[in-house]
Amino acid sequence: MILTRNQPMLTMAAAQALLEAGIAQATSEGISVSITVLDSAGRLLAFLRMDDAPHVSIETSLKKARTAVGLGMPTGQAWLDFVRGDLILEGGVAQLPDFILLGGGVPVRLGDQLVGALGVSGGHYSQDERVAAAALRGLES
């Protein structure tokens, strides 16, 4: 019987790359956002709030990241499609304390390993999703 496991997690260098790429995209979109980066256990690794990002974006970015890492899928359309038409899920997810459907939360994977997540908040959720996607591309360079 195996009693322990090794779980890959994002490093601070990876978190920095995510933040930098996200900031660059947010700037190009003309928005100010908060970006939360969590490790694979859902613990805070990095956080940044751009100048003029809405105050509510702080907690919202954290909830988006927690949802993405906790469930292993992005927030937004993917979750809406998953729960649509299922009354138990539609009503139940709203009761989870750190769950949010708004787009902008994405799991971070290396291969098929979940290594963390990030949440972006501050613009329209579609802008937040583009910032999150750009942030993920920051790990590819």
C-alpha positions in Angstrom: 0.0 0.0 0.0 1.3 3.5 -1.0 0.9 5.9 1.9 2.3 9.1 0.4 2.4 10.8 -3.0 4.4 13.5 -4.7 2.2 16.3 -6.0 3.8 18.7 -8.5 3.1 22.4 -7.6 3.7 25.7 -9.3 6.9 27.5 -8.3 7.2 31.2 -7.5 8.9 31.7 -10.8 5.9 30.1 -12.6 3.5 32.3 -10.6 5.6 35.4 -11.6 5.4 34.4 -15.3 1.6 34.0 -14.9 1.3 37.4 -13.3 3.5 39.2 -15.9 1.6 37.7 -18.9 -1.7 38.4 -17.3 -0.8 42.0 -16.5 0.4 42.5 -20.1 -2.9 41.2 -21.5 -5.0 43.3 -19.0 -3.0 46.4 -20.0 -3.7 45.7 -23.7 -7.4 45.3 -22.9 -7.4 48.6 -21.1 -8.5 47.1 -17.8 -7.2 46.8 -14.3 -7.5 43.4 -12.7 -6.7 41.3 -9.6 -4.9 38.0 -10.3 -4.7 35.2 -7.7 -2.3 32.2 -8.2 -2.8 29.1 -6.1 -0.8 26.0 -5.8 -2.3 22.5 -6.5 -3.5 22.3 -2.8 -5.4 25.6 -3.2 -3.0 27.6 -1.1 -2.1 31.2 -2.0 1.1 31.4 -4.0 0.9 34.9 -5.4 -1.6 37.8 -5.7 -1.5 41.1 -7.5 -4.0 43.9 -7.7 -3.3 46.4 -10.5 -3.8 50.1 -9.8 -7.5 51.0 -10.1 -8.7 47.3 -10.1 -12.2 47.2 -8.4 -12.1 46.3 -4.8 -14.5 43.4 -5.3 -12.0 41.9 -7.8 -9.8 40.9 -4.8 -12.2 38.3 -3.4 -13.6 37.4 -6.8 -10.2 36.5 -8.2 -9.6 34.3 -5.2 -13.0 32.5 -5.6 -12.4 31.9 -9.3 -9.0 30.4 -8.6 -10.4 28.2 -5.8 -13.2 27.0 -8.0 -10.7 26.1 -10.8 -8.3 24.3 -8.6 -10.9 22.6 -6.5 -12.9 21.2 -9.4 -10.1 21.0 -12.0 -12.0 22.9 -14.7 -12.4 26.5 -15.8 -15.1 28.8 -14.5 -17.5 30.3 -17.0 -19.0 28.6 -19.9 -17.6 25.2 -19.2 -19.3 25.2 -15.8 -22.5 26.7 -17.0 -22.7 23.9 -19.6 -21.9 21.3 -17.0 -24.7 22.3 -14.6 -27.3 23.5 -17.1 -30.6 21.6 -16.8 -29.5 19.8 -13.6 -31.6 21.3 -10.9 -29.5 19.8 -8.1 -26.2 21.2 -9.5 -27.7 24.5 -10.5 -29.0 25.1 -7.0 -26.2 23.3 -5.1 -23.1 25.1 -6.5 -24.4 28.4 -5.3 -24.2 27.1 -1.8 -20.5 26.3 -1.9 -18.7 29.0 0.0 -15.7 29.5 -2.4 -17.4 28.7 -5.6 -18.1 31.1 -8.4 -19.3 30.5 -12.0 -18.0 33.8 -13.4 -15.4 33.3 -16.1 -11.8 34.0 -15.4 -10.7 31.0 -13.3 -8.5 28.4 -14.9 -6.7 25.3 -13.7 -3.0 25.3 -14.4 -1.8 22.0 -15.8 1.6 20.7 -16.9 0.7 17.8 -19.1 -2.2 16.2 -17.4 -1.0 17.1 -13.9 -3.0 19.8 -12.0 -0.3 22.0 -10.6 -2.3 25.1 -9.5 -4.9 27.6 -10.7 -5.3 31.3 -11.3 -8.2 33.6 -11.0 -8.6 36.9 -12.8 -11.2 39.6 -12.0 -11.7 43.2 -12.8 -13.2 43.4 -16.3 -16.1 41.8 -17.9 -15.9 38.1 -17.4 -15.0 37.6 -21.1 -12.0 40.0 -20.6 -11.0 38.2 -17.5 -11.1 34.9 -19.5 -8.8 36.4 -22.1 -6.4 37.6 -19.4 -6.4 34.2 -17.8 -5.7 32.5 -21.2 -2.8 34.9 -21.9 -1.4 34.3 -18.4 -1.4 30.5 -19.1 0.5 31.2 -22.4 3.1 33.0 -20.2 4.2 29.6 -18.9 4.9 28.4 -22.5 7.7 31.0 -23.1 
